[in-house]
């Protein structure tokens, strides 16, 4: 899921729900993008290559430009609410 974070102030204020701020990731990607959902195991900048996959499903992807962005994993179920 892709969450539109600026809406979270409205979620906190009770005007929207968390579900209102989310859309499936595929629906927000440009049409000419290939979304590769795999684990990066190696980056080879000298050859403009990224290795992905593990075990028998390893692959090497060539690139012209590479942007690396570490994402976050949301775990709302681990947030504890304390009321005094």
PDB file of N, CA, C and O in Angstrom:
ATOM      1  N   UNK A   1       0.836  -1.193   0.000  1.00  0.00           N
ATOM      2  CA  UNK A   1       0.000   0.000   0.000  1.00  0.00           C
ATOM      3  C   UNK A   1       0.875   1.248   0.000  1.00  0.00           C
ATOM      4  O   UNK A   1       1.943   1.285   0.611  1.00  0.00           O
ATOM      5  N   UNK A   2       0.393   2.260  -0.697  1.00  0.00           N
ATOM      6  CA  UNK A   2       1.024   3.578  -0.650  1.00  0.00           C
ATOM      7  C   UNK A   2       0.116   4.466   0.193  1.00  0.00           C
ATOM      8  O   UNK A   2      -1.078   4.584  -0.082  1.00  0.00           O
ATOM      9  N   UNK A   3       0.684   5.086   1.215  1.00  0.00           N
ATOM     10  CA  UNK A   3      -0.095   5.951   2.087  1.00  0.00           C
ATOM     11  C   UNK A   3       0.268   7.406   1.831  1.00  0.00           C
ATOM     12  O   UNK A   3       1.442   7.774   1.848  1.00  0.00           O
ATOM     13  N   UNK A   4      -0.747   8.230   1.595  1.00  0.00           N
ATOM     14  CA  UNK A   4      -0.568   9.656   1.383  1.00  0.00           C
ATOM     15  C   UNK A   4      -0.420  10.305   2.757  1.00  0.00           C
ATOM     16  O   UNK A   4      -1.407  10.616   3.424  1.00  0.00           O
ATOM     17  N   UNK A   5       0.830  10.503   3.162  1.00  0.00           N
ATOM     18  CA  UNK A   5       1.121  10.912   4.526  1.00  0.00           C
ATOM     19  C   UNK A   5       0.589  12.295   4.905  1.00  0.00           C
ATOM     20  O   UNK A   5       0.236  12.485   6.069  1.00  0.00           O
ATOM     21  N   UNK A   6       0.508  13.285   3.986  1.00  0.00           N
ATOM     22  CA  UNK A   6      -0.067  14.562   4.407  1.00  0.00           C
ATOM     23  C   UNK A   6      -1.502  14.439   4.940  1.00  0.00           C
ATOM     24  O   UNK A   6      -1.954  15.300   5.696  1.00  0.00           O
ATOM     25  N   UNK A   7      -2.213  13.383   4.554  1.00  0.00           N
ATOM     26  CA  UNK A   7      -3.575  13.184   5.048  1.00  0.00           C
ATOM     27  C   UNK A   7      -3.587  12.706   6.501  1.00  0.00           C
ATOM     28  O   UNK A   7      -4.630  12.742   7.153  1.00  0.00           O
ATOM     29  N   UNK A   8      -2.448  12.263   7.006  1.00  0.00           N
ATOM     30  CA  UNK A   8      -2.413  11.691   8.346  1.00  0.00           C
ATOM     31  C   UNK A   8      -2.756  12.704   9.427  1.00  0.00           C
ATOM     32  O   UNK A   8      -3.176  12.315  10.517  1.00  0.00           O
ATOM     33  N   UNK A   9      -2.588  13.997   9.151  1.00  0.00           N
ATOM     34  CA  UNK A   9      -3.029  14.982  10.147  1.00  0.00           C
ATOM     35  C   UNK A   9      -4.547  14.928  10.290  1.00  0.00           C
ATOM     36  O   UNK A   9      -5.078  15.125  11.383  1.00  0.00           O
ATOM     37  N   UNK A  10      -5.250  14.658   9.179  1.00  0.00           N
ATOM     38  CA  UNK A  10      -6.704  14.515   9.242  1.00  0.00           C
ATOM     39  C   UNK A  10      -7.098  13.212   9.927  1.00  0.00           C
ATOM     40  O   UNK A  10      -8.121  13.147  10.607  1.00  0.00           O
ATOM     41  N   UNK A  11      -6.281  12.174   9.746  1.00  0.00           N
ATOM     42  CA  UNK A  11      -6.529  10.904  10.434  1.00  0.00           C
ATOM     43  C   UNK A  11      -6.386  11.128  11.941  1.00  0.00           C
ATOM     44  O   UNK A  11      -7.220  10.674  12.725  1.00  0.00           O
ATOM     45  N   UNK A  12      -5.326  11.827  12.336  1.00  0.00           N
ATOM     46  CA  UNK A  12      -5.107  12.110  13.753  1.00  0.00           C
ATOM     47  C   UNK A  12      -6.210  12.957  14.351  1.00  0.00           C
ATOM     48  O   UNK A  12      -6.512  12.837  15.539  1.00  0.00           O
ATOM     49  N   UNK A  13      -6.822  13.823  13.532  1.00  0.00           N
ATOM     50  CA  UNK A  13      -7.909  14.672  13.995  1.00  0.00           C
ATOM     51  C   UNK A  13      -9.268  14.014  13.922  1.00  0.00           C
ATOM     52  O   UNK A  13     -10.276  14.624  14.279  1.00  0.00           O
ATOM     53  N   UNK A  14      -9.307  12.762  13.457  1.00  0.00           N
ATOM     54  CA  UNK A  14     -10.552  12.021  13.395  1.00  0.00           C
ATOM     55  C   UNK A  14     -11.436  12.349  12.199  1.00  0.00           C
ATOM     56  O   UNK A  14     -12.580  11.897  12.140  1.00  0.00           O
ATOM     57  N   UNK A  15     -10.926  13.130  11.241  1.00  0.00           N
ATOM     58  CA  UNK A  15     -11.724  13.512  10.078  1.00  0.00           C
ATOM     59  C   UNK A  15     -11.626  12.492   8.940  1.00  0.00           C
ATOM     60  O   UNK A  15     -12.503  12.438   8.077  1.00  0.00           O
ATOM     61  N   UNK A  16     -10.563  11.686   8.938  1.00  0.00           N
ATOM     62  CA  UNK A  16     -10.353  10.633   7.936  1.00  0.00           C
ATOM     63  C   UNK A  16      -9.890   9.386   8.668  1.00  0.00           C
ATOM     64  O   UNK A  16      -9.489   9.444   9.831  1.00  0.00           O
ATOM     65  N   UNK A  17      -9.952   8.254   7.971  1.00  0.00           N
ATOM     66  CA  UNK A  17      -9.423   7.012   8.534  1.00  0.00           C
ATOM     67  C   UNK A  17      -8.099   6.698   7.857  1.00  0.00           C
ATOM     68  O   UNK A  17      -7.796   7.233   6.790  1.00  0.00           O
ATOM     69  N   UNK A  18      -7.317   5.834   8.476  1.00  0.00           N
ATOM     70  CA  UNK A  18      -6.056   5.414   7.869  1.00  0.00           C
ATOM     71  C   UNK A  18      -6.316   4.787   6.507  1.00  0.00           C
ATOM     72  O   UNK A  18      -5.543   4.997   5.572  1.00  0.00           O
ATOM     73  N   UNK A  19      -7.387   4.024   6.385  1.00  0.00           N
ATOM     74  CA  UNK A  19      -7.731   3.387   5.108  1.00  0.00           C
ATOM     75  C   UNK A  19      -7.982   4.427   4.017  1.00  0.00           C
ATOM     76  O   UNK A  19      -7.686   4.178   2.849  1.00  0.00           O
ATOM     77  N   UNK A  20      -8.529   5.599   4.387  1.00  0.00           N
ATOM     78  CA  UNK A  20      -8.760   6.665   3.407  1.00  0.00           C
ATOM     79  C   UNK A  20      -7.458   7.156   2.780  1.00  0.00           C
ATOM     80  O   UNK A  20      -7.461   7.616   1.638  1.00  0.00           O
ATOM     81  N   UNK A  21      -6.349   7.063   3.507  1.00  0.00           N
ATOM     82  CA  UNK A  21      -5.076   7.599   3.026  1.00  0.00           C
ATOM     83  C   UNK A  21      -4.289   6.610   2.171  1.00  0.00           C
ATOM     84  O   UNK A  21      -3.238   6.967   1.638  1.00  0.00           O
ATOM     85  N   UNK A  22      -4.775   5.376   2.028  1.00  0.00           N
ATOM     86  CA  UNK A  22      -4.026   4.352   1.306  1.00  0.00           C
ATOM     87  C   UNK A  22      -4.613   3.991  -0.039  1.00  0.00           C
ATOM     88  O   UNK A  22      -5.829   3.974  -0.231  1.00  0.00           O
ATOM     89  N   UNK A  23      -3.707   3.699  -0.973  1.00  0.00           N
ATOM     90  CA  UNK A  23      -4.080   3.173  -2.291  1.00  0.00           C
ATOM     91  C   UNK A  23      -3.111   2.039  -2.615  1.00  0.00           C
ATOM     92  O   UNK A  23      -1.967   2.057  -2.159  1.00  0.00           O
ATOM     93  N   UNK A  24      -3.552   1.058  -3.394  1.00  0.00           N
ATOM     94  CA  UNK A  24      -2.611   0.012  -3.805  1.00  0.00           C
ATOM     95  C   UNK A  24      -1.429   0.630  -4.555  1.00  0.00           C
ATOM     96  O   UNK A  24      -1.622   1.498  -5.407  1.00  0.00           O
ATOM     97  N   UNK A  25      -0.220   0.192  -4.246  1.00  0.00           N
ATOM     98  CA  UNK A  25       0.997   0.755  -4.842  1.00  0.00           C
ATOM     99  C   UNK A  25       0.939   0.760  -6.372  1.00  0.00           C
ATOM    100  O   UNK A  25       1.336   1.740  -7.003  1.00  0.00           O
ATOM    101  N   UNK A  26       0.454  -0.312  -6.960  1.00  0.00           N
ATOM    102  CA  UNK A  26       0.406  -0.418  -8.421  1.00  0.00           C
ATOM    103  C   UNK A  26      -0.414   0.716  -9.042  1.00  0.00           C
ATOM    104  O   UNK A  26      -0.130   1.140 -10.163  1.00  0.00           O
ATOM    105  N   UNK A  27      -1.433   1.213  -8.322  1.00  0.00           N
ATOM    106  CA  UNK A  27      -2.303   2.247  -8.880  1.00  0.00           C
ATOM    107  C   UNK A  27      -1.664   3.635  -8.886  1.00  0.00           C
ATOM    108  O   UNK A  27      -2.157   4.531  -9.571  1.00  0.00           O
ATOM    109  N   UNK A  28      -0.578   3.828  -8.138  1.00  0.00           N
ATOM    110  CA  UNK A  28       0.062   5.142  -8.097  1.00  0.00           C
ATOM    111  C   UNK A  28       1.365   5.200  -8.895  1.00  0.00           C
ATOM    112  O   UNK A  28       1.979   6.262  -8.995  1.00  0.00           O
ATOM    113  N   UNK A  29       1.790   4.081  -9.461  1.00  0.00           N
ATOM    114  CA  UNK A  29       3.011   4.064 -10.271  1.00  0.00           C
ATOM    115  C   UNK A  29       2.710   4.493 -11.702  1.00  0.00           C
ATOM    116  O   UNK A  29       1.643   4.178 -12.229  1.00  0.00           O
ATOM    117  N   UNK A  30       3.644   5.214 -12.340  1.00  0.00           N
ATOM    118  CA  UNK A  30       3.455   5.551 -13.759  1.00  0.00           C
ATOM    119  C   UNK A  30       3.324   4.277 -14.609  1.00  0.00           C
ATOM    120  O   UNK A  30       3.869   3.230 -14.258  1.00  0.00           O
ATOM    121  N   UNK A  31       2.608   4.377 -15.708  1.00  0.00           N
ATOM    122  CA  UNK A  31       2.327   3.207 -16.554  1.00  0.00           C
ATOM    123  C   UNK A  31       3.584   2.604 -17.184  1.00  0.00           C
ATOM    124  O   UNK A  31       3.615   1.406 -17.466  1.00  0.00           O
ATOM    125  N   UNK A  32       4.627   3.422 -17.412  1.00  0.00           N
ATOM    126  CA  UNK A  32       5.828   2.924 -18.090  1.00  0.00           C
ATOM    127  C   UNK A  32       6.887   2.406 -17.116  1.00  0.00           C
ATOM    128  O   UNK A  32       8.051   2.254 -17.488  1.00  0.00           O
ATOM    129  N   UNK A  33       6.491   2.139 -15.882  1.00  0.00           N
ATOM    130  CA  UNK A  33       7.412   1.654 -14.851  1.00  0.00           C
ATOM    131  C   UNK A  33       7.249   0.149 -14.676  1.00  0.00           C
ATOM    132  O   UNK A  33       6.134  -0.372 -14.660  1.00  0.00           O
ATOM    133  N   UNK A  34       8.375  -0.536 -14.547  1.00  0.00           N
ATOM    134  CA  UNK A  34       8.357  -1.959 -14.197  1.00  0.00           C
ATOM    135  C   UNK A  34       8.635  -2.064 -12.703  1.00  0.00           C
ATOM    136  O   UNK A  34       9.721  -1.714 -12.238  1.00  0.00           O
ATOM    137  N   UNK A  35       7.655  -2.543 -11.961  1.00  0.00           N
ATOM    138  CA  UNK A  35       7.799  -2.684 -10.516  1.00  0.00           C
ATOM    139  C   UNK A  35       8.359  -4.063 -10.232  1.00  0.00           C
ATOM    140  O   UNK A  35       7.669  -5.065 -10.420  1.00  0.00           O
ATOM    141  N   UNK A  36       9.598  -4.125  -9.784  1.00  0.00           N
ATOM    142  CA  UNK A  36      10.261  -5.387  -9.485  1.00  0.00           C
ATOM    143  C   UNK A  36      10.231  -5.567  -7.972  1.00  0.00           C
ATOM    144  O   UNK A  36      10.920  -4.866  -7.233  1.00  0.00           O
ATOM    145  N   UNK A  37       9.438  -6.499  -7.541  1.00  0.00           N
ATOM    146  CA  UNK A  37       9.268  -6.737  -6.107  1.00  0.00           C
ATOM    147  C   UNK A  37      10.167  -7.895  -5.694  1.00  0.00           C
ATOM    148  O   UNK A  37       9.742  -9.048  -5.628  1.00  0.00           O
ATOM    149  N   UNK A  38      11.417  -7.553  -5.421  1.00  0.00           N
ATOM    150  CA  UNK A  38      12.392  -8.579  -5.070  1.00  0.00           C
ATOM    151  C   UNK A  38      13.433  -7.967  -4.132  1.00  0.00           C
ATOM    152  O   UNK A  38      13.469  -6.752  -3.938  1.00  0.00           O
ATOM    153  N   UNK A  39      14.245  -8.791  -3.575  1.00  0.00           N
ATOM    154  CA  UNK A  39      15.285  -8.370  -2.637  1.00  0.00           C
ATOM    155  C   UNK A  39      16.574  -8.059  -3.400  1.00  0.00           C
ATOM    156  O   UNK A  39      17.046  -8.876  -4.191  1.00  0.00           O
ATOM    157  N   UNK A  40      17.140  -6.875  -3.158  1.00  0.00           N
ATOM    158  CA  UNK A  40      18.439  -6.520  -3.741  1.00  0.00           C
ATOM    159  C   UNK A  40      19.516  -7.202  -2.921  1.00  0.00           C
ATOM    160  O   UNK A  40      19.560  -7.058  -1.699  1.00  0.00           O
ATOM    161  N   UNK A  41      20.388  -7.947  -3.595  1.00  0.00           N
ATOM    162  CA  UNK A  41      21.457  -8.649  -2.898  1.00  0.00           C
ATOM    163  C   UNK A  41      22.821  -8.024  -3.158  1.00  0.00           C
ATOM    164  O   UNK A  41      23.765  -8.240  -2.397  1.00  0.00           O
ATOM    165  N   UNK A  42      22.923  -7.241  -4.243  1.00  0.00           N
ATOM    166  CA  UNK A  42      24.205  -6.619  -4.562  1.00  0.00           C
ATOM    167  C   UNK A  42      23.967  -5.468  -5.528  1.00  0.00           C
ATOM    168  O   UNK A  42      23.116  -5.550  -6.413  1.00  0.00           O
ATOM    169  N   UNK A  43      24.732  -4.393  -5.346  1.00  0.00           N
ATOM    170  CA  UNK A  43      24.732  -3.279  -6.293  1.00  0.00           C
ATOM    171  C   UNK A  43      26.132  -3.195  -6.873  1.00  0.00           C
ATOM    172  O   UNK A  43      27.114  -3.125  -6.134  1.00  0.00           O
ATOM    173  N   UNK A  44      26.224  -3.204  -8.203  1.00  0.00           N
ATOM    174  CA  UNK A  44      27.513  -3.129  -8.900  1.00  0.00           C
ATOM    175  C   UNK A  44      27.586  -1.810  -9.675  1.00  0.00           C
ATOM    176  O   UNK A  44      27.292  -1.787 -10.870  1.00  0.00           O
ATOM    177  N   UNK A  45      27.971  -0.713  -9.018  1.00  0.00           N
ATOM    178  CA  UNK A  45      27.969   0.588  -9.683  1.00  0.00           C
ATOM    179  C   UNK A  45      28.948   0.673 -10.854  1.00  0.00           C
ATOM    180  O   UNK A  45      28.707   1.411 -11.810  1.00  0.00           O
ATOM    181  N   UNK A  46      30.049  -0.078 -10.786  1.00  0.00           N
ATOM    182  CA  UNK A  46      31.033  -0.029 -11.876  1.00  0.00           C
ATOM    183  C   UNK A  46      30.482  -0.611 -13.177  1.00  0.00           C
ATOM    184  O   UNK A  46      30.970  -0.272 -14.255  1.00  0.00           O
ATOM    185  N   UNK A  47      29.480  -1.475 -13.092  1.00  0.00           N
ATOM    186  CA  UNK A  47      28.872  -2.066 -14.282  1.00  0.00           C
ATOM    187  C   UNK A  47      27.421  -1.657 -14.479  1.00  0.00           C
ATOM    188  O   UNK A  47      26.742  -2.179 -15.363  1.00  0.00           O
ATOM    189  N   UNK A  48      26.939  -0.722 -13.658  1.00  0.00           N
ATOM    190  CA  UNK A  48      25.536  -0.289 -13.708  1.00  0.00           C
ATOM    191  C   UNK A  48      24.590  -1.478 -13.628  1.00  0.00           C
ATOM    192  O   UNK A  48      23.702  -1.644 -14.464  1.00  0.00           O
ATOM    193  N   UNK A  49      24.797  -2.306 -12.601  1.00  0.00           N
ATOM    194  CA  UNK A  49      23.973  -3.503 -12.427  1.00  0.00           C
ATOM    195  C   UNK A  49      23.514  -3.639 -10.983  1.00  0.00           C
ATOM    196  O   UNK A  49      24.205  -3.249 -10.042  1.00  0.00           O
ATOM    197  N   UNK A  50      22.323  -4.207 -10.844  1.00  0.00           N
ATOM    198  CA  UNK A  50      21.771  -4.553  -9.540  1.00  0.00           C
ATOM    199  C   UNK A  50      21.421  -6.035  -9.574  1.00  0.00           C
ATOM    200  O   UNK A  50      20.768  -6.502 -10.507  1.00  0.00           O
ATOM    201  N   UNK A  51      21.852  -6.772  -8.560  1.00  0.00           N
ATOM    202  CA  UNK A  51      21.511  -8.193  -8.458  1.00  0.00           C
ATOM    203  C   UNK A  51      20.322  -8.315  -7.507  1.00  0.00           C
ATOM    204  O   UNK A  51      20.311  -7.726  -6.427  1.00  0.00           O
ATOM    205  N   UNK A  52      19.333  -9.082  -7.926  1.00  0.00           N
ATOM    206  CA  UNK A  52      18.143  -9.290  -7.110  1.00  0.00           C
ATOM    207  C   UNK A  52      17.856 -10.777  -6.987  1.00  0.00           C
ATOM    208  O   UNK A  52      18.319 -11.591  -7.785  1.00  0.00           O
ATOM    209  N   UNK A  53      17.081 -11.105  -5.964  1.00  0.00           N
ATOM    210  CA  UNK A  53      16.647 -12.488  -5.786  1.00  0.00           C
ATOM    211  C   UNK A  53      17.601 -13.284  -4.939  1.00  0.00           C
ATOM    212  O   UNK A  53      18.722 -12.869  -4.646  1.00  0.00           O
ATOM    213  N   UNK A  54      17.114 -14.447  -4.556  1.00  0.00           N
ATOM    214  CA  UNK A  54      17.902 -15.373  -3.753  1.00  0.00           C
ATOM    215  C   UNK A  54      17.678 -16.779  -4.278  1.00  0.00           C
ATOM    216  O   UNK A  54      16.716 -17.042  -5.000  1.00  0.00           O
ATOM    217  N   UNK A  55      18.563 -17.664  -3.911  1.00  0.00           N
ATOM    218  CA  UNK A  55      18.418 -19.065  -4.322  1.00  0.00           C
ATOM    219  C   UNK A  55      18.496 -19.234  -5.826  1.00  0.00           C
ATOM    220  O   UNK A  55      19.398 -18.700  -6.471  1.00  0.00           O
ATOM    221  N   UNK A  56      17.548 -19.982  -6.387  1.00  0.00           N
ATOM    222  CA  UNK A  56      17.538 -20.256  -7.828  1.00  0.00           C
ATOM    223  C   UNK A  56      16.911 -19.140  -8.651  1.00  0.00           C
ATOM    224  O   UNK A  56      16.921 -19.204  -9.880  1.00  0.00           O
ATOM    225  N   UNK A  57      16.371 -18.129  -8.003  1.00  0.00           N
ATOM    226  CA  UNK A  57      15.686 -17.069  -8.748  1.00  0.00           C
ATOM    227  C   UNK A  57      16.477 -15.762  -8.770  1.00  0.00           C
ATOM    228  O   UNK A  57      15.888 -14.684  -8.684  1.00  0.00           O
ATOM    229  N   UNK A  58      17.802 -15.845  -8.885  1.00  0.00           N
ATOM    230  CA  UNK A  58      18.648 -14.662  -8.959  1.00  0.00           C
ATOM    231  C   UNK A  58      18.566 -14.044 -10.355  1.00  0.00           C
ATOM    232  O   UNK A  58      18.398 -14.751 -11.349  1.00  0.00           O
ATOM    233  N   UNK A  59      18.688 -12.712 -10.415  1.00  0.00           N
ATOM    234  CA  UNK A  59      18.643 -12.010 -11.687  1.00  0.00           C
ATOM    235  C   UNK A  59      19.541 -10.787 -11.592  1.00  0.00           C
ATOM    236  O   UNK A  59      19.772 -10.269 -10.500  1.00  0.00           O
ATOM    237  N   UNK A  60      20.046 -10.325 -12.725  1.00  0.00           N
ATOM    238  CA  UNK A  60      20.865  -9.116 -12.799  1.00  0.00           C
ATOM    239  C   UNK A  60      20.126  -8.118 -13.669  1.00  0.00           C
ATOM    240  O   UNK A  60      19.717  -8.432 -14.787  1.00  0.00           O
ATOM    241  N   UNK A  61      19.960  -6.909 -13.145  1.00  0.00           N
ATOM    242  CA  UNK A  61      19.233  -5.856 -13.858  1.00  0.00           C
ATOM    243  C   UNK A  61      20.207  -4.731 -14.167  1.00  0.00           C
ATOM    244  O   UNK A  61      20.890  -4.235 -13.271  1.00  0.00           O
ATOM    245  N   UNK A  62      20.273  -4.329 -15.425  1.00  0.00           N
ATOM    246  CA  UNK A  62      21.110  -3.203 -15.836  1.00  0.00           C
ATOM    247  C   UNK A  62      20.324  -1.910 -15.718  1.00  0.00           C
ATOM    248  O   UNK A  62      19.098  -1.906 -15.828  1.00  0.00           O
ATOM    249  N   UNK A  63      21.032  -0.816 -15.493  1.00  0.00           N
ATOM    250  CA  UNK A  63      20.360   0.468 -15.358  1.00  0.00           C
ATOM    251  C   UNK A  63      21.212   1.586 -15.952  1.00  0.00           C
ATOM    252  O   UNK A  63      22.433   1.469 -16.060  1.00  0.00           O
ATOM    253  N   UNK A  64      20.539   2.674 -16.333  1.00  0.00           N
ATOM    254  CA  UNK A  64      21.221   3.899 -16.737  1.00  0.00           C
ATOM    255  C   UNK A  64      21.394   4.813 -15.525  1.00  0.00           C
ATOM    256  O   UNK A  64      22.461   5.387 -15.311  1.00  0.00           O
ATOM    257  N   UNK A  65      20.327   4.937 -14.737  1.00  0.00           N
ATOM    258  CA  UNK A  65      20.340   5.733 -13.515  1.00  0.00           C
ATOM    259  C   UNK A  65      19.742   4.886 -12.400  1.00  0.00           C
ATOM    260  O   UNK A  65      18.781   4.149 -12.622  1.00  0.00           O
ATOM    261  N   UNK A  66      20.302   4.988 -11.219  1.00  0.00           N
ATOM    262  CA  UNK A  66      19.818   4.222 -10.087  1.00  0.00           C
ATOM    263  C   UNK A  66      19.513   5.164  -8.925  1.00  0.00           C
ATOM    264  O   UNK A  66      20.355   5.969  -8.526  1.00  0.00           O
ATOM    265  N   UNK A  67      18.327   5.054  -8.400  1.00  0.00           N
ATOM    266  CA  UNK A  67      17.938   5.788  -7.198  1.00  0.00           C
ATOM    267  C   UNK A  67      17.669   4.749  -6.117  1.00  0.00           C
ATOM    268  O   UNK A  67      16.837   3.861  -6.302  1.00  0.00           O
ATOM    269  N   UNK A  68      18.356   4.853  -5.008  1.00  0.00           N
ATOM    270  CA  UNK A  68      18.172   3.928  -3.900  1.00  0.00           C
ATOM    271  C   UNK A  68      17.422   4.667  -2.800  1.00  0.00           C
ATOM    272  O   UNK A  68      17.845   5.731  -2.347  1.00  0.00           O
ATOM    273  N   UNK A  69      16.319   4.096  -2.387  1.00  0.00           N
ATOM    274  CA  UNK A  69      15.513   4.708  -1.344  1.00  0.00           C
ATOM    275  C   UNK A  69      15.097   3.626  -0.361  1.00  0.00           C
ATOM    276  O   UNK A  69      14.352   2.708  -0.706  1.00  0.00           O
ATOM    277  N   UNK A  70      15.579   3.741   0.848  1.00  0.00           N
ATOM    278  CA  UNK A  70      15.208   2.771   1.874  1.00  0.00           C
ATOM    279  C   UNK A  70      13.800   3.081   2.355  1.00  0.00           C
ATOM    280  O   UNK A  70      13.526   4.191   2.811  1.00  0.00           O
ATOM    281  N   UNK A  71      12.929   2.128   2.258  1.00  0.00           N
ATOM    282  CA  UNK A  71      11.547   2.322   2.680  1.00  0.00           C
ATOM    283  C   UNK A  71      11.363   1.975   4.140  1.00  0.00           C
ATOM    284  O   UNK A  71      12.292   1.557   4.831  1.00  0.00           O
ATOM    285  N   UNK A  72      10.146   2.159   4.583  1.00  0.00           N
ATOM    286  CA  UNK A  72       9.819   1.794   5.955  1.00  0.00           C
ATOM    287  C   UNK A  72       8.752   0.715   5.925  1.00  0.00           C
ATOM    288  O   UNK A  72       8.028   0.563   4.942  1.00  0.00           O
ATOM    289  N   UNK A  73       8.669  -0.008   6.986  1.00  0.00           N
ATOM    290  CA  UNK A  73       7.626  -1.015   7.122  1.00  0.00           C
ATOM    291  C   UNK A  73       6.733  -0.585   8.277  1.00  0.00           C
ATOM    292  O   UNK A  73       7.162  -0.542   9.430  1.00  0.00           O
ATOM    293  N   UNK A  74       5.485  -0.267   7.949  1.00  0.00           N
ATOM    294  CA  UNK A  74       4.543   0.211   8.958  1.00  0.00           C
ATOM    295  C   UNK A  74       4.030  -0.968   9.781  1.00  0.00           C
ATOM    296  O   UNK A  74       3.597  -1.982   9.233  1.00  0.00           O
ATOM    297  N   UNK A  75       4.084  -0.820  11.099  1.00  0.00           N
ATOM    298  CA  UNK A  75       3.624  -1.878  12.010  1.00  0.00           C
ATOM    299  C   UNK A  75       2.726  -1.257  13.066  1.00  0.00           C
ATOM    300  O   UNK A  75       3.077  -1.196  14.244  1.00  0.00           O
ATOM    301  N   UNK A  76       1.556  -0.794  12.623  1.00  0.00           N
ATOM    302  CA  UNK A  76       0.631  -0.133  13.536  1.00  0.00           C
ATOM    303  C   UNK A  76       0.160  -1.056  14.645  1.00  0.00           C
ATOM    304  O   UNK A  76      -0.181  -0.587  15.731  1.00  0.00           O
ATOM    305  N   UNK A  77       0.134  -2.348  14.396  1.00  0.00           N
ATOM    306  CA  UNK A  77      -0.316  -3.292  15.422  1.00  0.00           C
ATOM    307  C   UNK A  77       0.644  -3.351  16.611  1.00  0.00           C
ATOM    308  O   UNK A  77       0.298  -3.918  17.647  1.00  0.00           O
ATOM    309  N   UNK A  78       1.837  -2.778  16.480  1.00  0.00           N
ATOM    310  CA  UNK A  78       2.784  -2.788  17.583  1.00  0.00           C
ATOM    311  C   UNK A  78       2.733  -1.500  18.410  1.00  0.00           C
ATOM    312  O   UNK A  78       3.447  -1.376  19.405  1.00  0.00           O
ATOM    313  N   UNK A  79       1.902  -0.551  18.008  1.00  0.00           N
ATOM    314  CA  UNK A  79       1.741   0.692  18.764  1.00  0.00           C
ATOM    315  C   UNK A  79       0.771   0.430  19.913  1.00  0.00           C
ATOM    316  O   UNK A  79      -0.337  -0.063  19.705  1.00  0.00           O
ATOM    317  N   UNK A  80       1.197   0.762  21.106  1.00  0.00           N
ATOM    318  CA  UNK A  80       0.361   0.553  22.281  1.00  0.00           C
ATOM    319  C   UNK A  80      -0.237   1.881  22.722  1.00  0.00           C
ATOM    320  O   UNK A  80       0.447   2.904  22.761  1.00  0.00           O
ATOM    321  N   UNK A  81      -1.498   1.850  23.047  1.00  0.00           N
ATOM    322  CA  UNK A  81      -2.192   3.041  23.502  1.00  0.00           C
ATOM    323  C   UNK A  81      -2.295   2.993  25.013  1.00  0.00           C
ATOM    324  O   UNK A  81      -2.809   2.029  25.580  1.00  0.00           O
ATOM    325  N   UNK A  82      -1.806   4.033  25.661  1.00  0.00           N
ATOM    326  CA  UNK A  82      -1.882   4.130  27.117  1.00  0.00           C
ATOM    327  C   UNK A  82      -2.786   5.295  27.481  1.00  0.00           C
ATOM    328  O   UNK A  82      -2.571   6.425  27.043  1.00  0.00           O
ATOM    329  N   UNK A  83      -3.789   5.010  28.279  1.00  0.00           N
ATOM    330  CA  UNK A  83      -4.699   6.057  28.744  1.00  0.00           C
ATOM    331  C   UNK A  83      -4.496   6.217  30.242  1.00  0.00           C
ATOM    332  O   UNK A  83      -4.586   5.249  30.997  1.00  0.00           O
ATOM    333  N   UNK A  84      -4.220   7.447  30.668  1.00  0.00           N
ATOM    334  CA  UNK A  84      -4.021   7.666  32.105  1.00  0.00           C
ATOM    335  C   UNK A  84      -5.288   8.149  32.753  1.00  0.00           C
ATOM    336  O   UNK A  84      -5.311   8.387  33.961  1.00  0.00           O
TER     337      UNK A  84
END
